[in-house]
């Protein structure tokens, strides 16, 4: 598995401290994020999933704990939109440049607004996809927010 991805290159350019963690990716898992947490031996609430949404028809990225669901009304409000819906997988891959199961908020081919769930602040470090299936980066929540220019809000239920 390649350890240098667009995501890790993005983090390197931003001067963010992070560590890489690999695991055996299971495409048949009911929840990819929860499977990643189990493989890493971490609580599911510490491993965050990256989801692509359309907020009032415009692409955006939301990052939430893998053991929770994103409340679309809350996500829309955090993005300053009236409504938000999940993006179709093919559109998410085209906009981000990543494959489903390996979508990272870091180094996407198109810059979009990002919201990180506020529960991230309850951890000294969190895991976020590193731009490849089976690859996670572990970093401080504030570093993720700073690198992405992300908003923080309660978007998960």
N, C-alpha and C positions, 0 to 999 in steps of 0.2 A: 504494500500500500504506500502510495506517495505521501510523504509528510508535508510537502510544500504544496499548498493549494492557493487559489486566489484569496481565500479567507485568511490564511496564515501570512501571506505576503502583505495583505491589507493591515493586519495587526502589527507586523514588523515595521511597516512604514509609519504607522501611528505611534510607534514606541511603546506598545502595550506589553506588559509582562503577562505571559500565559504559559501553560503547559499543555502538551498534547497527550491524548488518551485514546487508544484504539480498542476496539471490541469487535466481535464477530457479528456482523449485521445480519439480521433475519428479516427478509422482505415479507415473510408471511406472518409476522408478529401482529397481534391485535392492536398494539400500541407501540410504535417504533421507539418513542421516547421512553416509555416504561421498560421496554426490553433493553434499551441502552443503559438505563439506570441499574437494572438488575445485573447486566453484564459487567458494569463498572463497580458494582458493590456499593452504590450510593443510593440515598433516599430519592424517590421519584420527584419529590418537590425541589430537589437541587439541580436536576437535569431539565433544562428548558428546551421546549420545542419551538421551531421557527415556522410560522404559518404566513402564507401570503393571502391577503384579502383585497377586496375592492371596496373602498370607502367613497361613497357617492360616485362610483364608477371609476375611481382612480386607484392605481396600485399602491399598496402599503404593506408593511411587514409588522406582525405582532409576535412577541416572544413571551411564552407562558410556561409555567411548570408542566411537566409532562403528565402529572397525575390530575390535572384539572382541565376544564374546558374553557374556551374563550367565550365570554358573553359578548355577542356581536353588538348589542346596544351600547355597552360600556366601551368597546373598542372604537365604535363610530364616534362616540362623544370625545374620547381621548384624541382622536384624529381630527376633530372639528367637523365631523360629517353627520349627516342625518341618519345614514344607514351604512352597514358594512355586511358583506357576504364573503364567503370563502371563494377564492379564485379557483378556476378550473386547473387541475394539475398540469396540463399541457401549457397553459398560459403562465403558470408559476415557473415552470422550467424555462420557458422562453425569456421571461422578464429577468429572472435571476441569473441564468446561465448555469444553474445547478440542476441535478437530477433529484426527483422526489426521494426523500430519505436521506439526502445529503445537502439540503438547502440550508445555507448559512446566511445570517444577516450581514456578515462581513464580506466585502469584496464582490457584491452583486454587480452585474453588468450595467444595471440602471439604478441610480440613487432614488430611493423612495423614503417616505416618512416611516419611522420606526417607533413602536411603543413596546416598552419592557414592563412586564407585570411588576407591581410594587412589592410583591413577596420576595423578589430577588434581594432586597435590602436586608432580609432576615438571615442571609448567609454571608460569610466572609468571602466565599468564592462560589461561582456557579459554573455549570457546564452548558455550552452552547455548541451546536454543530459546527465542525471545522471545515465544511465545504466538500465533504466526501462521505459516502456511506461508511459507517464504522469508525468515524473520526470525530472526536469531541475536543474542544478547547476548554480549559478551566481557567477562569480569570475572575477578577474582582468585579462585582456588579457596576461600580462607579466607572471602571475602566471601559466596560462594554458601553455604558451610556455615553461616555465622553467620545469614544471612537466613532460611535454611530450617530451622535447628535440626537440620541433617542429621547423621547418623553417617557416618564414613568407614570403609571396609573394602575388602578385596580381594574384589571380587565378579565381576570379569571374567576370562575365560580367552581 
